[in-house]
Amino acid sequence: MQRFTTFMSNQQITVYGTPWCGDCKRALRVLDQHQASYQYVNIEVDDGGRSYVEQVNRGSQSVPTIVFPDGSVLVEPSASVLAQKLAGVSS
């Protein structure tokens, strides 16, 4: 589990992932359970998304990479870490 701060800020949560990634599916499930609004970017088909993930993760395509409106980033978070972050975002 890694945490990074990104250089850019988004208006909503953005999830960078791949369709075959179990951690990505779990993260999306947690976001849905918390009724969080998010945009999903499949880095297998989105070159810009893939480049961004590689930039944030020092060349690695680590997914899920989740960017929050405050500019913070979670990479491969556990369900509990993601839920805690979502609780902080909604408060």
Summary of the structure (lengths in Angstrom):
residues: 91
radius of gyration: 11.8
end to end distance: 23.7
largest distance: 34.1
contacts: 257
relative contact order: 0.28
helix: 37%
strand: 23%
